[in-house]
Amino acid sequence: MSSAETFAQAGLEVVPTGAALGAEVRGVDLRRLAEVEFAAVLDAWHTHAVLLFRGQSLTPDNLIGFSRRFGGLDHAPVQEHGQSIVAGRPELYIVSNVLDDAGKPIGSLGNGEAVWHTDMSYLPRPPKASMLYALEIPPVGGDTHFASMYAAYDSLPPALRARAQGLMVKHDGTYNSGGFVRAGVTPTDDPRTAPGHLHPLVCRHPETGRSMLYLGRRRMAYIDGLSLPESEALLDELWSYATQPALCWKNAWRVGDLVLWDNRCTMHRRDPFDAAARRVMHRTQVKGEAPPMA
């Protein structure tokens, strides 16, 4: 069955953003998703890499239940201020700048900019998918940008594309996307000795078969086997292509938005916002079934 037939049978409307990635899925309630509808969502996800579902009304259990349809879920990482997972729901990660009555953060990442990154790529087997659901949003700022790593690979000049083949890059585990040191980690100034994991710089997507860059994040990254100056120069050159505006799409959040992205073939970042404004998001992550492969 073709994609168009799958969507028509499911009664869904998939509206591409017109950018290098992303589409909005309309006509669906994620709390009550029939198998034929889920098949259409899965197909759209593989095609567009990032999907936006507006106007959802999801409890934490609704979000966890929808997320589990894509596979087993990772437990949320310990937050940078040392607080543990949400009681009774270890899969749920709160992204927020809000403080509770005792002045303690209810979530992670504050209100600053979150730099370009791939979620938890410092692990041997990073999550294959991430979902972010908007409960409260600031009036201005806090938008999330996505970049296609398929398009990034395709945009490389032939000589640079050939040079990237077969190289391994260390994905740093020192800092999270907000620039906070991860709980239990001692920072170092040398990317070669920083904690993290090596992954192929050029990977092949296990479902689509397409080639893509797999950069993770820039800070403290290191290309194995090169001198530090050589690694820095090559990474700088690759990053100059990876986040070109032509490869990106931005979601200006509304309450009730759920965004699902393929963590293997995209990167994302967040704009800063006013610290006095409230932003509360719930995130889940679907376990990777295999390490990134060349």
Backbone as numpy.savetxt, mean C-alpha at the origin, in Angstrom:
# Nx Ny Nz CAx CAy CAz Cx Cy Cz
-15.02 -16.40 -19.36 -15.86 -15.21 -19.36 -14.98 -13.96 -19.36
-15.30 -12.98 -20.23 -14.52 -11.75 -20.30 -14.80 -10.87 -19.08
-13.94 -9.87 -18.88 -14.14 -8.93 -17.78 -15.48 -8.22 -17.91
-15.81 -7.78 -19.14 -17.07 -7.06 -19.34 -18.26 -7.95 -18.99
-18.19 -9.23 -19.36 -19.29 -10.16 -19.05 -19.38 -10.39 -17.54
-18.22 -10.50 -16.87 -18.21 -10.69 -15.42 -18.87 -9.51 -14.72
-18.51 -8.29 -15.12 -19.09 -7.11 -14.50 -20.58 -7.01 -14.77
-20.98 -7.30 -16.02 -22.39 -7.21 -16.37 -23.22 -8.22 -15.58
-22.70 -9.44 -15.44 -23.41 -10.47 -14.69 -23.54 -10.08 -13.22
-22.51 -9.41 -12.69 -22.52 -9.02 -11.28 -23.33 -7.75 -11.03
-23.66 -7.03 -12.07 -24.40 -5.78 -11.90 -23.56 -4.65 -11.35
-22.25 -4.72 -11.53 -21.35 -3.69 -11.04 -20.94 -2.75 -12.16
-20.60 -1.52 -11.79 -20.03 -0.57 -12.72 -18.61 -0.27 -12.26
-17.64 -0.49 -13.14 -16.24 -0.21 -12.85 -15.82 0.97 -13.71
-15.46 2.08 -13.06 -15.15 3.32 -13.77 -13.66 3.63 -13.59
-12.84 3.41 -14.62 -11.41 3.72 -14.49 -11.17 5.20 -14.21
-10.09 5.47 -13.49 -9.76 6.87 -13.15 -9.27 7.65 -14.35
-8.78 6.96 -15.38 -8.15 7.63 -16.50 -6.66 7.83 -16.29
-6.17 7.50 -15.10 -4.74 7.58 -14.78 -4.09 6.23 -15.08
-2.82 6.08 -14.70 -2.09 4.85 -14.96 -2.59 3.68 -14.14
-3.40 3.95 -13.14 -3.96 2.90 -12.29 -5.21 3.43 -11.62
-6.00 2.51 -11.06 -7.14 2.90 -10.25 -8.47 2.89 -10.98
-9.51 2.48 -10.26 -10.89 2.51 -10.76 -11.83 2.59 -9.58
-13.00 3.21 -9.78 -14.06 3.21 -8.78 -15.06 2.12 -9.12
-15.44 1.33 -8.11 -16.45 0.29 -8.29 -17.75 0.80 -7.68
-18.79 0.85 -8.50 -20.07 1.39 -8.07 -21.12 0.28 -8.03
-22.15 0.51 -7.23 -23.26 -0.43 -7.16 -23.01 -1.64 -6.31
-22.19 -1.49 -5.25 -21.85 -2.64 -4.42 -21.88 -2.25 -2.94
-22.40 -3.15 -2.13 -22.36 -3.04 -0.67 -21.42 -4.13 -0.18
-20.27 -3.74 0.35 -19.25 -4.72 0.72 -19.65 -5.59 1.90
-20.73 -5.24 2.59 -21.22 -6.09 3.69 -21.97 -7.31 3.15
-22.48 -7.18 1.94 -23.28 -8.26 1.35 -22.84 -8.45 -0.09
-21.74 -9.15 -0.25 -21.12 -9.31 -1.57 -21.29 -10.75 -2.04
-22.10 -10.97 -3.06 -22.32 -12.30 -3.60 -21.05 -12.78 -4.31
-20.97 -14.10 -4.52 -19.76 -14.67 -5.13 -19.51 -14.09 -6.52
-20.56 -13.90 -7.30 -20.36 -13.35 -8.64 -19.87 -11.91 -8.57
-20.32 -11.15 -7.57 -19.84 -9.79 -7.38 -18.38 -9.79 -6.94
-18.04 -10.71 -6.03 -16.64 -10.76 -5.58 -15.72 -11.14 -6.73
-16.16 -12.04 -7.59 -15.34 -12.42 -8.76 -15.07 -11.21 -9.64
-16.09 -10.35 -9.81 -15.92 -9.14 -10.61 -14.97 -8.16 -9.93
-15.08 -8.02 -8.60 -14.17 -7.16 -7.86 -12.73 -7.66 -7.99
-12.52 -8.95 -7.86 -11.18 -9.52 -7.96 -10.60 -9.26 -9.35
-11.41 -9.43 -10.38 -10.96 -9.19 -11.73 -10.58 -7.72 -11.93
-11.42 -6.83 -11.41 -11.14 -5.40 -11.52 -9.87 -5.02 -10.77
-9.66 -5.64 -9.63 -8.46 -5.38 -8.83 -7.19 -5.77 -9.59
-7.22 -6.94 -10.22 -6.06 -7.37 -11.00 -5.82 -6.46 -12.19
-6.89 -5.90 -12.74 -6.76 -5.03 -13.91 -6.27 -3.64 -13.53
-6.80 -3.08 -12.45 -6.56 -1.67 -12.14 -5.63 -1.43 -10.94
-5.34 -2.46 -10.16 -4.39 -2.42 -9.03 -4.90 -1.67 -7.81
-5.70 -0.62 -7.99 -6.30 0.13 -6.88 -7.78 0.29 -7.16
-8.63 -0.06 -6.18 -10.07 0.09 -6.33 -10.62 0.97 -5.21
-11.54 1.86 -5.59 -12.22 2.75 -4.65 -13.70 2.36 -4.57
-14.18 2.13 -3.35 -15.59 1.86 -3.09 -16.11 2.99 -2.20
-17.00 3.82 -2.71 -17.52 4.94 -1.94 -18.81 4.54 -1.22
-19.12 5.33 -0.17 -20.41 5.20 0.50 -20.61 3.91 1.26
-19.55 3.31 1.78 -19.67 2.07 2.54 -19.96 2.36 4.01
-20.62 1.42 4.68 -20.92 1.53 6.11 -20.43 0.26 6.78
-19.16 0.26 7.18 -18.50 -0.96 7.62 -18.14 -0.90 9.09
-18.57 -1.88 9.85 -18.05 -2.07 11.20 -16.65 -2.69 11.08
-15.87 -2.70 12.15 -14.58 -3.40 12.08 -14.73 -4.85 11.64
-15.77 -5.54 12.10 -15.95 -6.93 11.68 -16.34 -7.04 10.22
-17.11 -6.07 9.70 -17.41 -6.05 8.27 -16.14 -5.92 7.44
-15.27 -5.00 7.86 -14.02 -4.76 7.14 -13.15 -6.01 7.18
-13.03 -6.61 8.34 -12.21 -7.82 8.47 -12.81 -8.95 7.63
-14.14 -9.08 7.63 -14.78 -10.13 6.86 -14.56 -9.97 5.37
-14.71 -8.75 4.85 -14.44 -8.52 3.43 -12.98 -8.79 3.10
-12.08 -8.33 3.96 -10.65 -8.51 3.72 -10.28 -9.99 3.64
-10.91 -10.81 4.46 -10.58 -12.24 4.50 -10.96 -12.97 3.22
-11.80 -12.38 2.41 -12.16 -13.02 1.15 -10.98 -13.06 0.19
-9.98 -12.22 0.44 -8.78 -12.20 -0.41 -7.69 -13.12 0.12
-7.85 -13.64 1.35 -6.84 -14.52 1.93 -6.70 -14.28 3.43
-5.77 -14.99 4.05 -5.50 -14.79 5.47 -4.98 -13.38 5.73
-5.23 -12.89 6.93 -4.86 -11.52 7.27 -3.65 -11.48 8.19
-2.79 -10.51 7.95 -1.67 -10.24 8.85 -2.19 -9.59 10.13
-1.50 -9.85 11.23 -1.76 -9.07 12.43 -1.14 -7.69 12.26
-1.81 -6.69 12.81 -1.31 -5.32 12.71 0.04 -5.19 13.41
0.97 -4.39 12.85 2.25 -4.18 13.53 2.06 -3.36 14.80
3.00 -3.51 15.72 2.99 -2.66 16.92 3.20 -1.23 16.50
2.43 -0.32 17.06 2.51 1.08 16.68 3.82 1.69 17.17
4.21 2.81 16.53 5.52 3.40 16.82 5.66 3.87 18.27
4.53 4.13 18.94 4.61 4.56 20.34 4.49 3.39 21.30
4.58 2.16 20.76 4.66 0.98 21.59 3.35 0.34 21.96
2.22 0.94 21.57 0.94 0.33 21.89 0.71 -0.90 21.02
-0.02 -1.83 21.56 -0.24 -3.09 20.86 -1.49 -3.00 20.00
-1.87 -4.12 19.46 -2.99 -4.23 18.55 -4.32 -3.94 19.25
-5.36 -3.73 18.45 -6.70 -3.48 18.98 -7.18 -4.73 19.70
-7.64 -4.58 20.92 -8.08 -5.73 21.72 -9.18 -6.49 21.00
-8.98 -7.80 20.85 -9.98 -8.66 20.24 -9.99 -8.67 18.73
-9.26 -7.75 18.10 -9.21 -7.69 16.63 -7.76 -7.46 16.20
-6.92 -8.47 16.29 -5.50 -8.27 16.00 -5.22 -7.91 14.55
-6.20 -8.12 13.65 -5.99 -7.80 12.24 -6.18 -6.31 11.94
-6.76 -5.57 12.88 -7.15 -4.19 12.63 -6.06 -3.23 13.07
-5.69 -2.33 12.17 -4.67 -1.30 12.44 -5.35 0.06 12.33
-5.19 0.88 13.32 -5.81 2.21 13.31 -4.77 3.23 12.86
-5.11 3.98 11.83 -4.27 5.07 11.33 -4.96 6.36 11.74
-4.36 7.10 12.66 -5.05 8.28 13.20 -4.07 9.20 13.93
-4.45 10.47 13.99 -3.71 11.46 14.79 -4.45 11.80 16.08
-5.57 11.15 16.34 -6.44 11.50 17.48 -5.84 10.98 18.79
-5.98 11.76 19.83 -5.55 11.37 21.17 -6.78 11.02 22.01
-6.65 10.04 22.91 -7.76 9.70 23.79 -7.81 10.67 24.97
-8.72 10.43 25.90 -8.90 11.35 27.03 -7.67 11.45 27.92
-6.81 10.42 27.86 -5.59 10.44 28.65 -4.41 11.04 27.88
-4.68 11.51 26.66 -3.62 12.12 25.87 -2.77 11.13 25.10
-3.22 9.87 25.00 -2.46 8.86 24.27 -3.03 8.68 22.87
-2.17 8.44 21.88 -2.66 8.24 20.50 -3.53 6.98 20.42
-4.63 7.09 19.67 -5.47 5.91 19.45 -4.99 5.10 18.26
-4.05 5.66 17.49 -3.55 4.98 16.30 -2.15 5.42 15.95
-1.78 5.23 14.69 -0.42 5.48 14.23 -0.36 6.54 13.14
0.84 7.02 12.89 1.26 7.84 11.75 0.92 9.32 11.87
0.24 9.74 12.93 0.07 11.16 13.19 -0.59 11.92 12.06
-0.15 13.18 11.87 -0.77 14.04 10.86 0.22 14.49 9.79
1.47 14.03 9.87 2.48 14.48 8.91 2.39 13.74 7.59
3.28 14.09 6.70 3.34 13.39 5.41 3.79 11.95 5.63
3.17 11.02 4.92 3.66 9.65 4.84 4.29 9.48 3.47
5.58 9.17 3.45 6.34 9.16 2.20 5.96 7.95 1.34
6.38 8.00 0.08 6.12 6.88 -0.83 6.65 5.58 -0.22
5.81 4.53 -0.27 6.23 3.25 0.29 5.31 2.13 -0.18
5.77 0.92 0.04 4.98 -0.30 -0.11 4.85 -0.89 1.29
3.65 -1.26 1.69 3.42 -1.68 3.07 4.24 -2.91 3.44
5.00 -2.76 4.53 5.70 -3.87 5.20 6.58 -4.68 4.24
7.19 -3.99 3.28 8.05 -4.68 2.32 9.37 -5.12 2.93
9.62 -4.72 4.16 10.83 -5.15 4.87 10.72 -6.58 5.39
9.54 -7.19 5.26 9.35 -8.56 5.69 9.73 -9.55 4.59
10.07 -10.79 4.94 10.39 -11.79 3.91 9.23 -12.05 2.95
7.99 -11.96 3.46 6.81 -12.20 2.64 5.82 -11.06 2.91
5.94 -9.95 2.21 5.09 -8.78 2.48 3.62 -9.06 2.15
2.70 -8.29 2.73 1.29 -8.46 2.40 1.02 -8.20 0.92
0.07 -8.97 0.37 -0.25 -8.79 -1.06 -1.25 -7.67 -1.28
-2.06 -7.36 -0.26 -3.10 -6.34 -0.42 -3.25 -5.56 0.86
-3.65 -4.30 0.71 -3.98 -3.46 1.85 -5.32 -2.80 1.59
-6.07 -2.54 2.67 -7.34 -1.84 2.58 -7.36 -0.75 3.64
-7.89 0.41 3.26 -8.00 1.54 4.18 -9.42 2.08 4.09
-10.06 2.21 5.26 -11.46 2.61 5.33 -11.57 3.90 6.15
-12.27 4.89 5.60 -12.32 6.23 6.19 -13.51 6.39 7.12
-13.23 6.65 8.40 -14.25 6.93 9.41 -14.40 8.43 9.69
-13.27 9.12 9.81 -13.25 10.57 9.98 -12.13 11.11 9.11
-12.39 12.24 8.45 -11.37 12.83 7.58 -11.25 14.32 7.87
-10.07 14.91 7.66 -9.91 16.35 7.85 -10.56 17.11 6.70
-10.91 18.37 6.90 -11.52 19.15 5.81 -10.57 19.40 4.65
-9.27 19.44 4.95 -8.25 19.67 3.92 -7.06 18.78 4.22
-6.46 18.20 3.18 -5.26 17.40 3.35 -5.57 15.95 3.67
-4.51 15.17 3.86 -4.67 13.75 4.17 -5.01 12.89 2.97
-4.91 13.44 1.75 -5.20 12.65 0.55 -4.12 11.59 0.37
-4.49 10.49 -0.28 -3.55 9.39 -0.52 -3.28 9.27 -2.02
-2.01 9.20 -2.37 -1.56 9.10 -3.75 -1.04 7.68 -4.00
-1.29 7.16 -5.20 -0.85 5.83 -5.58 -0.03 5.92 -6.86
1.00 5.08 -6.98 1.84 5.04 -8.17 1.90 3.60 -8.69
1.83 3.45 -10.00 1.88 2.13 -10.64 3.32 1.70 -10.86
3.69 0.58 -10.28 5.03 0.05 -10.49 5.15 -0.73 -11.80
4.01 -1.12 -12.40 4.04 -1.60 -13.78 4.49 -0.47 -14.70
3.80 0.68 -14.57 4.11 1.82 -15.43 5.51 2.34 -15.16
5.96 2.27 -13.89 7.32 2.70 -13.57 8.34 1.85 -14.32
8.15 0.54 -14.31 9.08 -0.35 -15.03 9.03 -0.06 -16.53
7.83 0.08 -17.06 7.69 0.32 -18.51 8.30 1.64 -18.92
8.38 2.62 -17.99 8.89 3.95 -18.33 10.41 4.02 -18.34
11.09 3.00 -17.82 12.55 3.05 -17.75 13.17 3.01 -19.14
14.21 3.80 -19.38 14.96 3.66 -20.63 15.53 2.23 -20.75
15.68 1.71 -21.95 16.12 0.32 -22.11 17.40 -0.02 -21.35
18.38 0.87 -21.35 19.64 0.57 -20.66 19.43 0.46 -19.15
18.60 1.34 -18.58 18.34 1.30 -17.14 17.51 0.08 -16.79
16.56 -0.27 -17.65 15.75 -1.46 -17.42 16.63 -2.71 -17.41
17.58 -2.78 -18.33 18.48 -3.93 -18.38 19.38 -3.98 -17.16
19.84 -2.82 -16.71 20.72 -2.78 -15.55 20.00 -3.24 -14.28
18.71 -2.95 -14.18 17.96 -3.31 -12.98 17.68 -4.80 -12.86
17.73 -5.51 -13.98 17.41 -6.94 -13.96 18.42 -7.70 -13.10
17.92 -8.59 -12.26 18.78 -9.47 -11.48 19.33 -8.86 -10.21
19.09 -7.58 -9.95 19.59 -6.95 -8.74 18.62 -7.18 -7.59
19.18 -7.16 -6.38 18.39 -7.31 -5.16 18.51 -6.02 -4.35
17.38 -5.56 -3.81 17.37 -4.33 -3.02 16.91 -4.65 -1.60
17.63 -4.07 -0.63 17.22 -4.24 0.76 16.11 -3.24 1.07
15.01 -3.77 1.62 13.89 -2.94 2.05 14.03 -2.70 3.55
14.23 -1.46 3.91 14.57 -1.11 5.29 13.41 -1.30 6.25
13.72 -1.83 7.43 12.72 -2.03 8.46 12.89 -1.10 9.65
13.68 -0.03 9.49 13.95 0.87 10.61 12.80 1.84 10.86
12.30 2.45 9.79 11.33 3.53 9.91 10.01 3.14 9.24
8.89 3.62 9.81 7.62 3.47 9.10 7.42 4.64 8.15
6.29 4.66 7.44 6.09 5.66 6.40 5.94 7.07 6.94
5.62 7.20 8.22 5.54 8.52 8.85 6.88 9.02 9.35
7.93 8.21 9.18 9.27 8.60 9.62 9.58 8.23 11.06
8.67 7.48 11.72 8.88 7.05 13.09 9.69 5.75 13.12
10.59 5.64 14.11 11.37 4.41 14.29 10.42 3.31 14.76
10.51 2.15 14.13 9.64 1.04 14.52 9.99 0.56 15.93
8.98 0.08 16.63 9.17 -0.39 18.00 10.23 -1.48 18.04
11.19 -1.33 18.97 12.22 -2.34 19.18 13.40 -2.26 18.26
13.46 -1.24 17.37 14.55 -1.11 16.39 15.51 0.00 16.82
16.81 -0.28 16.70 17.84 0.74 16.95 18.31 1.28 15.61
18.14 2.58 15.34 18.51 3.14 14.03 20.02 3.08 13.79
20.40 3.01 12.52 21.78 3.10 12.09 21.83 4.03 10.89
22.98 4.63 10.64 23.13 5.52 9.49 23.59 4.79 8.24
23.86 3.49 8.33 24.40 2.74 7.20 23.33 1.78 6.66
22.80 2.03 5.45 21.77 1.14 4.90 22.22 -0.31 4.77
23.53 -0.54 4.65 24.02 -1.91 4.48 23.84 -2.75 5.72
23.82 -2.11 6.89 23.70 -2.86 8.14 22.34 -2.66 8.81
21.46 -1.87 8.19 20.14 -1.63 8.76 19.29 -2.90 8.67
18.31 -3.07 9.57 17.43 -4.24 9.47 16.56 -4.16 8.24
16.20 -5.31 7.70 15.36 -5.33 6.52 15.49 -6.65 5.79
15.01 -6.67 4.55 15.04 -7.91 3.78 15.33 -7.59 2.32
16.07 -8.50 1.68 16.38 -8.36 0.26 15.25 -8.92 -0.60
14.85 -8.14 -1.62 13.87 -8.59 -2.62 14.38 -8.22 -4.00
13.94 -8.93 -5.05 14.34 -8.55 -6.41 13.89 -7.13 -6.74
14.75 -6.39 -7.41 14.42 -5.03 -7.81 13.36 -5.02 -8.91
13.40 -6.03 -9.77 12.37 -6.22 -10.80 11.66 -7.52 -10.50
10.34 -7.46 -10.33 9.55 -8.64 -9.99 8.51 -8.90 -11.07
7.97 -10.11 -11.04 6.87 -10.48 -11.92 5.64 -10.75 -11.07
4.53 -10.12 -11.41 3.31 -10.28 -10.63 2.78 -11.70 -10.76
2.47 -12.36 -9.64 2.07 -13.77 -9.72 0.73 -14.01 -10.40
-0.17 -13.02 -10.42 -1.47 -13.20 -11.09 -1.48 -12.68 -12.51
-0.93 -11.50 -12.73 -1.01 -10.88 -14.05 0.17 -11.26 -14.96
1.29 -11.67 -14.35 2.48 -11.99 -15.12 3.25 -10.79 -15.60
2.83 -9.58 -15.23 3.50 -8.37 -15.70 4.74 -8.06 -14.85
5.74 -7.47 -15.51 6.95 -7.05 -14.81 6.72 -5.70 -14.14
7.40 -5.49 -13.00 7.20 -4.26 -12.23 8.45 -3.97 -11.42
8.65 -2.71 -11.09 9.67 -2.36 -10.11 9.16 -2.69 -8.71
10.08 -3.05 -7.83 9.70 -3.30 -6.44 10.70 -2.56 -5.56
10.38 -1.31 -5.25 11.30 -0.42 -4.56 11.04 -0.32 -3.06
9.80 -0.43 -2.64 9.48 -0.34 -1.21 9.42 1.07 -0.69
10.57 1.62 -0.34 10.68 3.03 0.06 12.13 3.44 -0.13
12.35 4.74 -0.24 13.70 5.22 -0.56 14.62 5.25 0.64
14.15 5.70 1.80 15.03 5.90 2.94 15.68 4.59 3.38
16.99 4.60 3.48 17.80 3.48 3.98 17.75 2.26 3.06
17.31 2.41 1.82 17.35 1.29 0.87 18.79 1.07 0.41
19.07 -0.15 -0.04 20.43 -0.49 -0.47 20.37 -1.60 -1.51
21.10 -1.44 -2.62 21.18 -2.47 -3.65 22.37 -3.37 -3.35
22.05 -4.62 -3.10 23.05 -5.59 -2.65 24.18 -5.74 -3.67
25.42 -5.77 -3.16 26.59 -6.02 -3.99 27.23 -4.77 -4.56
26.59 -3.62 -4.44 27.17 -2.38 -4.93 27.82 -1.62 -3.79
28.77 -0.75 -4.15 29.26 0.18 -3.13 28.11 1.10 -2.75
28.21 1.72 -1.57 27.13 2.59 -1.12 26.91 3.75 -2.09
27.97 4.43 -2.59 27.73 5.50 -3.58 27.06 4.99 -4.85
27.47 3.80 -5.34 26.84 3.24 -6.54 25.37 2.93 -6.29
25.08 2.34 -5.13 23.71 2.01 -4.78 22.85 3.27 -4.71
23.37 4.28 -4.04 22.61 5.53 -3.89 22.32 6.16 -5.25
23.31 6.17 -6.13 23.13 6.79 -7.44 22.10 6.04 -8.28
22.16 4.71 -8.25 21.21 3.92 -9.04 19.80 4.05 -8.48
19.67 4.01 -7.17 18.34 4.17 -6.56 17.75 5.55 -6.86
18.59 6.58 -6.79 18.10 7.92 -7.11 17.59 7.98 -8.55
18.31 7.33 -9.46 17.88 7.33 -10.86 16.56 6.58 -11.03
16.44 5.43 -10.41 15.20 4.66 -10.51 14.02 5.41 -9.91
14.23 6.03 -8.75 13.15 6.76 -8.11 12.71 7.97 -8.91
13.59 8.53 -9.72 13.20 9.68 -10.55 12.16 9.29 -11.58
12.10 8.02 -11.93 11.08 7.51 -12.85 9.86 6.98 -12.10
10.06 6.43 -10.92 9.01 5.64 -10.26 7.80 6.44 -9.81
7.97 7.71 -9.51 6.85 8.49 -8.96 6.55 9.72 -9.82
6.76 9.59 -11.12 6.36 10.66 -12.03 4.85 10.89 -11.93
4.40 12.14 -11.99 2.95 12.40 -11.90 2.12 11.60 -12.90
2.66 11.32 -14.06 1.91 10.58 -15.08 1.62 9.14 -14.66
2.33 8.64 -13.65 2.14 7.26 -13.20 1.24 7.17 -11.97
0.69 8.30 -11.53 0.04 8.36 -10.22 -1.44 8.73 -10.32
-2.15 8.39 -9.24 -3.54 8.79 -9.06 -3.75 9.11 -7.58
-4.61 10.12 -7.29 -4.84 10.55 -5.91 -6.30 10.34 -5.53
-6.52 9.81 -4.31 -7.87 9.76 -3.75 -8.03 10.87 -2.72
-8.99 11.78 -3.01 -9.40 12.78 -2.02 -10.51 12.13 -1.20
-10.21 11.78 0.04 -11.07 10.92 0.85 -12.41 11.55 1.18
-13.42 10.68 1.23 -14.72 11.00 1.82 -15.00 9.95 2.89
-15.77 10.35 3.89 -16.19 9.35 4.90 -16.96 8.24 4.19
-16.64 6.99 4.54 -17.27 5.84 3.91 -16.52 5.28 2.73
-15.39 5.92 2.36 -14.54 5.36 1.30 -13.78 4.15 1.82
-13.73 3.11 1.01 -12.77 2.03 1.22 -11.90 1.93 -0.03
-10.60 1.94 0.16 -9.67 1.78 -0.95 -8.89 0.49 -0.73
-8.88 -0.32 -1.77 -8.15 -1.59 -1.80 -7.03 -1.45 -2.82
-5.79 -1.75 -2.41 -4.70 -1.68 -3.38 -3.86 -2.94 -3.36
-3.29 -3.23 -4.53 -2.38 -4.35 -4.69 -1.01 -3.89 -4.21
-0.60 -4.42 -3.09 0.64 -3.97 -2.45 1.88 -4.41 -3.21
1.71 -5.33 -4.15 2.85 -5.87 -4.89 3.26 -4.99 -6.06
2.31 -4.27 -6.64 2.60 -3.53 -7.88 2.26 -2.04 -7.76
2.13 -1.54 -6.53 1.88 -0.11 -6.33 2.74 0.41 -5.18
2.91 1.71 -5.14 3.37 2.41 -3.95 2.34 3.49 -3.62
2.39 4.00 -2.40 1.44 5.04 -2.02 2.09 5.99 -1.01
1.51 7.16 -0.89 1.95 8.14 0.09 0.74 8.95 0.55
0.90 9.71 1.63 -0.17 10.53 2.18 0.26 11.97 2.34
-0.63 12.91 1.99 -0.38 14.32 2.24 -0.54 14.62 3.73
0.20 15.61 4.26 0.01 16.03 5.66 -1.32 16.78 5.80
-1.72 16.98 7.04 -2.94 17.74 7.32 -2.81 18.42 8.68
-3.74 19.30 8.98 -3.71 20.09 10.22 -3.80 19.17 11.44
-2.87 19.36 12.37 -2.85 18.52 13.57 -4.11 18.68 14.41
-4.79 19.82 14.29 -6.01 20.05 15.07 -7.23 19.35 14.46
-7.11 18.89 13.22 -8.21 18.17 12.57 -8.14 16.69 12.95
-9.25 16.00 12.84 -9.31 14.58 13.18 -9.30 13.74 11.89
-8.50 12.68 11.94 -8.48 11.70 10.84 -8.43 10.32 11.49
-9.43 9.49 11.21 -9.49 8.14 11.77 -9.77 7.16 10.63
-8.83 6.25 10.42 -8.94 5.25 9.35 -8.68 3.87 9.95
-9.32 2.85 9.40 -9.05 1.47 9.76 -8.37 0.77 8.59
-7.31 0.02 8.88 -6.57 -0.67 7.83 -6.48 -2.16 8.12
-6.57 -2.96 7.08 -6.27 -4.39 7.14 -5.28 -4.72 6.04
-4.60 -5.86 6.22 -3.64 -6.30 5.20 -3.77 -7.81 4.99
-3.77 -8.20 3.71 -3.91 -9.60 3.33 -2.51 -10.20 3.17
-2.29 -11.34 3.79 -0.98 -11.97 3.78 -0.51 -12.28 2.36
0.79 -12.09 2.15 1.39 -12.55 0.90 1.49 -14.05 0.87
1.24 -14.63 -0.27 1.28 -16.09 -0.40 2.67 -16.60 -0.75
3.55 -15.69 -1.22 4.91 -16.07 -1.58 5.77 -14.81 -1.55
7.08 -14.96 -1.39 7.95 -13.78 -1.47 7.89 -13.17 -2.86
8.21 -11.89 -3.01 8.31 -11.29 -4.35 9.34 -12.05 -5.18
8.97 -12.34 -6.44 9.82 -13.17 -7.30 10.18 -12.42 -8.58
11.41 -12.64 -9.03 11.84 -12.03 -10.31 11.19 -12.76 -11.47
